[in-house]
Amino acid sequence: MDKIRYQVLAGSYTGFRVLLWLLIILIGAGLIAAHHMESQGHWVTGMDNRVVWGLPHVFAIFLILSASGALNTASISSVFGGSDYQPLARLSGLLAITLLIGGLAVLVLDLGRPDRLVVAMTYYNFNSVFAWNVFLYTGFVLVVLIYLWVMMTPYLRGYVRSVGVVALIWRLILTSGTGAIFGFLVARDAYDTAIMAPLFILMSLSLGMAVFWVSTLTMCRWNGYRVAPELSEKLRRLSALFILAGLYLVALQHLTNLYMAHHHGIERFLLVDGGVYPWLFWLGFVLCGGIVPAWWFLDRRFSTSVWTLTGALMVIVGGLCHLYVIIIGAQAYPLRLVSGYRVDSGFYDGEITHYVPTLPELALGIGGVSLALLMTMMAVPVSYTLPTVTRPLPGSNQG
């Protein structure tokens, strides 16, 4: 295999500068929205005492899952010996860090009282999965930073596989912990199942690959690098495999719930007559975010970068739709306070919640995504993470 060389991104392209300023504006809008919700109270959002995790949480969980999945290419390269994936391994690690930081920024600003974060980081209740995640998230950033350092330092490359194994195990535990947040909530009929942990792992794999596709195709276009057709074909098949595996596990989850009589209500609500939620599930996730892009990734007639980019964007949109159904749809359905009975009260017990996200929530969520992208764009001009020509050039600047 020819020697791999890396370069920094010059950042002199018109598209780069336009996107850079757009992301700065969107981040500013997100900060203004967070300040507005913090100073006025969460009554300015669509959230209430029944739907306490709104649209910002959808974006935050999306970014956290994508961060774990974005490390796919680096893991395949170093842990499983996929040398073809090595040119894109550094960008994979960089995306994992920036996406996680963007997701955590949304979480901190959405939960309220960000000044109290120091309390959450110094006083722990280890009976809560939230306390575990403080260590998992911060530890993931540290592990991936070490991973990148080892990959970029010639005399440390003998440790790449060992550090890669640690990063792989850590990301699987992190994603399982994120899924366990929902799986341990026994009060919600849509949760309370161990399948949430492997489901979130598969979601992270497909979403991470989609985000990685979009970032790679964009960056490679700017620095003049073209992904080898063989590598592109492997990544496309891998993306399709993750999508189909995720669809299978989702189908298994709902079929299992349909087998249990006490879950018929929530299943009918999410899949049939729940208003916007069945539309988001069937049209947004299953069709546009699952079946169609998986077909495109497997069919060589759609192997051009335009089709690949479109398919990746559809997976991202479908993933957001699915997370909206999982996070918000499950909260909108009334709690089953007493099994076998319906409970009604002046506090709207037993009634379906009609949640409508507001502009500040949308601005905060998009601001988190923009922060992750901005950090990536600020890093590539100063770090040797982008591949360049694969054959050594005399006198070239090598990273």
C-alpha positions as CSV (number, residue, x, y, z in Angstrom):
1,M,0.0,0.0,0.0
2,D,1.3,3.5,-0.9
3,K,2.4,5.7,1.9
4,I,-0.4,7.8,3.4
5,R,0.1,11.5,3.7
6,Y,-2.0,14.1,5.5
7,Q,-2.5,17.8,5.1
8,V,-4.2,20.7,6.7
9,L,-7.2,22.4,5.0
10,A,-6.3,25.8,3.7
11,G,-9.8,27.2,4.4
12,S,-9.6,29.6,1.5
13,Y,-12.6,28.3,-0.4
14,T,-15.8,30.4,-0.7
15,G,-17.9,27.5,0.5
16,F,-15.7,27.1,3.6
17,R,-16.0,30.8,4.6
18,V,-19.7,31.0,3.9
19,L,-20.4,27.9,6.0
20,L,-18.1,29.1,8.8
21,W,-20.0,32.4,9.2
22,L,-23.4,30.6,8.9
23,L,-22.4,28.3,11.8
24,I,-21.3,31.2,13.9
25,I,-24.6,32.9,13.4
26,L,-26.5,29.7,14.3
27,I,-24.4,29.2,17.4
28,G,-25.2,32.8,18.4
29,A,-28.9,32.2,17.9
30,G,-28.6,29.0,20.0
31,L,-27.0,30.9,22.9
32,I,-29.6,33.6,22.7
33,A,-32.3,31.0,22.8
34,A,-30.7,29.3,25.8
35,H,-30.5,32.6,27.6
36,H,-34.1,33.3,26.8
37,M,-35.3,30.0,28.2
38,E,-33.1,30.3,31.3
39,S,-34.2,33.9,32.1
40,Q,-37.9,33.5,31.3
41,G,-38.4,29.9,32.4
42,H,-39.3,26.8,30.4
43,W,-42.8,28.0,30.0
44,V,-41.6,29.7,26.8
45,T,-41.0,26.2,25.4
46,G,-43.4,23.4,24.5
47,M,-42.2,21.4,27.5
48,D,-44.3,21.0,30.7
49,N,-44.4,18.7,33.7
50,R,-45.2,15.7,31.5
51,V,-42.9,16.3,28.6
52,V,-39.7,17.3,30.3
53,W,-37.3,16.3,27.5
54,G,-38.1,18.3,24.4
55,L,-36.6,18.9,21.0
56,P,-33.2,20.0,22.3
57,H,-32.8,16.5,23.9
58,V,-33.5,15.0,20.5
59,F,-30.6,16.9,19.0
60,A,-28.4,16.2,22.0
61,I,-29.0,12.4,21.9
62,F,-28.5,12.5,18.1
63,L,-25.1,14.2,18.5
64,I,-24.0,11.8,21.3
65,L,-24.9,8.7,19.3
66,S,-23.3,10.1,16.2
67,A,-20.1,10.8,18.2
68,S,-19.9,7.2,19.1
69,G,-20.6,6.0,15.6
70,A,-18.3,8.5,13.9
71,L,-15.4,6.5,15.3
72,N,-16.4,3.5,13.1
73,T,-13.7,4.1,10.5
74,A,-10.9,4.5,13.0
75,S,-12.0,1.4,14.9
76,I,-12.1,-0.7,11.7
77,S,-8.7,0.6,10.7
78,S,-6.8,0.0,13.9
79,V,-8.7,-2.7,15.8
80,F,-9.9,-4.9,12.9
81,G,-7.0,-4.4,10.6
82,G,-8.8,-2.6,7.8
83,S,-5.8,-0.8,6.3
84,D,-8.0,0.6,3.5
85,Y,-9.8,2.8,6.1
86,Q,-6.6,4.2,7.5
87,P,-6.6,7.5,5.4
88,L,-9.8,8.6,7.1
89,A,-9.1,7.4,10.6
90,R,-7.9,10.7,11.9
91,L,-11.0,12.6,10.7
92,S,-13.1,9.9,12.3
93,G,-11.6,10.5,15.7
94,L,-11.8,14.3,15.3
95,L,-15.6,14.1,14.5
96,A,-16.2,11.8,17.5
97,I,-14.8,14.5,19.9
98,T,-16.6,17.5,18.3
99,L,-19.9,15.8,18.0
100,L,-19.9,14.7,21.6
101,I,-19.0,18.2,22.8
102,G,-21.8,19.7,20.7
103,G,-24.3,17.2,22.2
104,L,-23.2,17.8,25.8
105,A,-23.4,21.6,25.2
106,V,-27.1,21.2,24.3
107,L,-27.7,19.0,27.3
108,V,-26.1,21.5,29.8
109,L,-28.0,24.5,28.4
110,D,-31.4,22.7,28.0
111,L,-31.6,21.1,31.5
112,G,-31.5,24.6,33.2
113,R,-29.1,26.1,35.7
114,P,-25.8,25.4,33.7
115,D,-24.0,27.1,36.6
116,R,-24.9,24.1,38.7
117,L,-22.9,21.7,36.5
118,V,-20.0,21.8,39.0
119,V,-22.4,20.2,41.6
120,A,-23.3,17.4,39.2
121,M,-19.6,16.8,38.5
122,T,-18.5,16.7,42.2
123,Y,-21.4,15.0,44.0
124,Y,-22.5,11.6,42.5
125,N,-25.3,9.2,43.1
126,F,-24.0,6.0,41.6
127,N,-27.5,4.5,41.8
128,S,-28.3,6.8,38.9
129,V,-27.3,6.1,35.3
130,F,-26.9,9.8,34.8
131,A,-24.0,9.8,37.3
132,W,-22.3,7.0,35.3
133,N,-22.6,9.0,32.1
134,V,-20.6,11.9,33.5
135,F,-17.6,9.6,33.6
136,L,-18.4,7.9,30.3
137,Y,-18.7,11.2,28.4
138,T,-15.6,12.9,29.7
139,G,-13.7,9.7,29.6
140,F,-14.6,9.2,25.9
141,V,-13.2,12.6,25.0
142,L,-9.9,11.8,26.8
143,V,-9.6,8.3,25.3
144,V,-10.2,9.6,21.8
145,L,-7.7,12.4,22.3
146,I,-5.1,9.9,23.3
147,Y,-6.2,7.8,20.3
148,L,-5.5,10.7,17.9
149,W,-2.2,11.5,19.6
150,V,-1.0,7.9,19.1
151,M,-2.1,7.9,15.5
152,M,-0.3,11.1,14.7
153,T,2.9,10.3,16.5
154,P,5.2,8.0,14.5
155,Y,7.1,6.5,17.4
156,L,3.8,5.6,19.2
157,R,2.1,3.9,16.3
158,G,2.8,0.5,17.8
159,Y,0.2,1.3,20.5
160,V,-2.5,2.3,18.0
161,R,-4.3,-1.0,18.1
162,S,-4.2,-1.2,22.0
163,V,-5.6,2.3,22.4
164,G,-8.1,1.6,19.6
165,V,-9.5,-1.4,21.5
166,V,-9.9,0.7,24.6
167,A,-11.8,3.4,22.5
168,L,-14.0,0.7,21.0
169,I,-15.0,-0.8,24.3
170,W,-15.5,2.7,25.8
171,R,-17.8,3.8,23.0
172,L,-19.9,0.6,23.3
173,I,-20.3,1.2,27.0
174,L,-21.1,4.9,26.5
175,T,-23.8,4.1,24.0
176,S,-25.2,1.4,26.1
177,G,-25.3,3.8,29.0
178,T,-27.2,6.3,26.9
179,G,-29.7,3.6,26.0
180,A,-30.0,2.5,29.6
181,I,-31.2,6.0,30.5
182,F,-34.4,5.1,28.7
183,G,-34.3,1.3,29.3
184,F,-34.3,1.8,33.1
185,L,-37.4,4.1,33.1
186,V,-39.9,1.5,34.2
187,A,-42.7,4.1,34.4
188,R,-42.9,4.7,30.7
189,D,-44.5,1.9,28.6
190,A,-42.4,2.7,25.5
191,Y,-39.2,2.2,27.5
192,D,-38.6,-0.3,30.3
193,T,-36.7,-2.8,28.1
194,A,-33.2,-4.1,27.8
195,I,-33.3,-3.8,24.0
196,M,-32.8,-0.1,24.3
197,A,-29.0,-0.6,24.9
198,P,-28.3,-2.6,21.7
199,L,-30.8,-0.5,19.8
200,F,-28.9,2.7,20.6
201,I,-25.6,1.0,19.7
202,L,-27.0,0.2,16.2
203,M,-28.5,3.7,15.9
204,S,-25.1,5.1,16.7
205,L,-23.4,3.0,14.0
206,S,-25.8,4.1,11.3
207,L,-26.0,7.7,12.4
208,G,-22.3,8.0,12.9
209,M,-21.6,6.6,9.4
210,A,-24.1,9.1,7.9
211,V,-22.5,12.1,9.6
212,F,-19.1,10.8,8.7
213,W,-20.2,10.5,5.0
214,V,-21.4,14.1,4.9
215,S,-18.3,15.4,6.6
216,T,-15.9,13.3,4.5
217,L,-17.4,14.1,1.2
218,T,-17.4,17.8,2.0
219,M,-13.9,18.0,3.4
220,C,-12.5,15.9,0.6
221,R,-14.1,18.1,-2.0
222,W,-12.4,21.1,-0.4
223,N,-8.9,19.6,-0.2
224,G,-9.1,17.8,-3.5
225,Y,-8.9,14.3,-2.2
226,R,-11.1,11.6,-3.8
227,V,-12.1,8.6,-1.8
228,A,-10.9,5.4,-3.5
229,P,-13.8,3.6,-5.3
230,E,-13.0,0.4,-3.4
231,L,-13.1,2.1,0.0
232,S,-16.3,4.0,-1.0
233,E,-18.0,0.7,-1.9
234,K,-17.0,-0.8,1.4
235,L,-18.3,2.1,3.4
236,R,-21.5,2.1,1.4
237,R,-22.1,-1.6,2.1
238,L,-21.2,-1.0,5.8
239,S,-23.7,1.8,6.0
240,A,-26.4,-0.3,4.5
241,L,-25.7,-3.1,6.9
242,F,-26.0,-0.8,9.9
243,I,-29.3,0.6,8.6
244,L,-30.8,-2.8,8.0
245,A,-29.7,-4.1,11.3
246,G,-31.2,-1.1,13.1
247,L,-34.5,-1.6,11.2
248,Y,-34.5,-5.3,12.3
249,L,-34.0,-4.4,16.0
250,V,-36.7,-1.7,15.9
251,A,-39.1,-4.2,14.3
252,L,-38.2,-6.8,17.0
253,Q,-38.8,-4.2,19.7
254,H,-42.3,-3.3,18.5
255,L,-43.3,-6.9,17.7
256,T,-42.2,-7.9,21.2
257,N,-44.3,-5.1,22.7
258,L,-47.3,-6.1,20.6
259,Y,-47.1,-9.6,22.1
260,M,-47.7,-8.0,25.5
261,A,-51.3,-6.9,26.1
262,H,-50.4,-4.0,28.4
263,H,-48.2,-2.4,25.7
264,H,-50.9,-2.4,23.0
265,G,-51.9,1.1,23.9
266,I,-48.5,2.7,23.5
267,E,-47.8,0.7,20.3
268,R,-51.1,1.8,18.7
269,F,-50.3,5.4,19.7
270,L,-46.8,5.4,18.3
271,L,-47.5,3.4,15.1
272,V,-51.1,4.0,14.2
273,D,-53.2,6.8,15.7
274,G,-50.8,9.0,17.6
275,G,-51.0,12.0,15.2
276,V,-47.5,13.1,14.1
277,Y,-45.6,10.2,15.6
278,P,-46.8,7.5,13.2
279,W,-45.9,9.8,10.3
280,L,-42.5,10.4,11.7
281,F,-41.9,6.7,12.3
282,W,-43.2,5.2,9.1
283,L,-42.4,7.9,6.6
284,G,-39.5,9.7,8.2
285,F,-37.6,6.8,9.8
286,V,-38.6,3.5,8.1
287,L,-39.0,4.7,4.5
288,C,-36.9,7.9,4.0
289,G,-34.3,7.1,6.7
290,G,-34.1,3.4,6.3
291,I,-35.3,1.5,3.3
292,V,-34.5,4.1,0.6
293,P,-30.9,5.0,1.7
294,A,-30.1,1.3,2.3
295,W,-31.3,0.5,-1.2
296,W,-29.1,3.3,-2.6
297,F,-26.1,2.2,-0.7
298,L,-26.4,-1.4,-2.0
299,D,-27.2,-0.5,-5.6
300,R,-24.1,0.5,-7.6
301,R,-26.3,2.6,-9.9
302,F,-26.4,5.1,-7.1
303,S,-22.7,5.0,-6.3
304,T,-21.9,8.6,-7.2
305,S,-21.0,11.1,-4.4
306,V,-24.3,13.0,-5.0
307,W,-26.4,9.9,-4.3
308,T,-24.2,8.9,-1.4
309,L,-24.5,12.4,0.2
310,T,-28.2,12.5,-0.3
311,G,-28.6,9.0,1.2
312,A,-26.5,10.0,4.2
313,L,-28.6,13.2,4.8
314,M,-31.8,11.0,4.6
315,V,-30.4,8.7,7.3
316,I,-29.7,11.7,9.5
317,V,-33.2,13.1,9.0
318,G,-34.7,9.7,9.6
319,G,-32.6,9.3,12.8
320,L,-33.9,12.6,14.1
321,C,-37.5,11.5,13.4
322,H,-36.9,8.2,15.2
323,L,-35.4,9.9,18.2
324,Y,-38.3,12.3,18.3
325,V,-40.7,9.4,18.4
326,I,-38.6,7.6,21.1
327,I,-38.0,10.6,23.4
328,I,-41.1,12.8,23.0
329,G,-43.7,10.3,21.8
330,A,-43.1,8.1,24.8
331,Q,-43.6,11.1,27.2
332,A,-46.7,12.3,25.4
333,Y,-48.5,9.0,26.1
334,P,-50.0,9.0,29.6
335,L,-48.3,7.2,32.5
336,R,-49.9,3.9,33.6
337,L,-50.2,4.8,37.2
338,V,-52.4,1.8,38.3
339,S,-52.2,-1.3,36.2
340,G,-55.6,-2.2,34.7
341,Y,-57.2,1.1,35.5
342,R,-57.4,4.6,34.0
343,V,-56.6,7.5,36.3
344,D,-58.0,10.9,35.6
345,S,-57.3,14.1,37.7
346,G,-57.1,17.8,37.4
347,F,-53.4,17.4,36.6
348,Y,-54.2,15.9,33.2
349,D,-53.4,12.3,34.4
350,G,-54.5,9.8,31.8
351,E,-54.5,12.3,29.0
352,I,-52.2,12.5,26.0
353,T,-49.9,15.5,26.0
354,H,-49.9,17.6,22.9
355,Y,-46.3,18.8,22.7
356,V,-45.3,21.5,20.1
357,P,-41.7,22.5,20.0
358,T,-41.0,26.2,19.9
359,L,-38.4,28.3,18.0
360,P,-36.0,28.6,21.0
361,E,-35.9,24.9,21.3
362,L,-35.1,24.5,17.6
363,A,-32.5,27.2,17.8
364,L,-30.8,25.6,20.7
365,G,-30.7,22.2,19.0
366,I,-29.4,23.5,15.7
367,G,-26.9,25.6,17.7
368,G,-25.4,22.4,19.2
369,V,-25.1,20.8,15.8
370,S,-23.5,24.0,14.5
371,L,-21.0,24.0,17.4
372,A,-19.9,20.5,16.6
373,L,-19.4,21.4,12.9
374,L,-17.6,24.7,13.7
375,M,-15.2,22.9,16.0
376,T,-14.5,20.4,13.2
377,M,-13.9,23.2,10.7
378,M,-11.6,25.1,13.1
379,A,-9.6,22.0,13.7
380,V,-8.9,20.8,10.2
381,P,-7.0,23.9,9.2
382,V,-4.5,23.4,12.0
383,S,-4.3,19.5,12.3
384,Y,-3.1,16.9,9.8
385,T,-6.4,15.0,9.7
386,L,-7.2,15.1,6.0
387,P,-5.6,12.7,3.5
388,T,-3.9,14.0,0.5
389,V,-2.0,12.2,-2.4
390,T,-1.3,8.6,-1.5
391,R,2.1,8.5,-3.3
392,P,5.1,10.3,-1.7
393,L,5.9,13.6,-3.4
394,P,9.5,14.9,-3.2
395,G,9.7,17.9,-0.9
396,S,6.0,17.8,0.1
397,N,4.8,18.9,3.5
398,Q,3.9,15.7,5.4
399,G,1.9,15.3,8.5
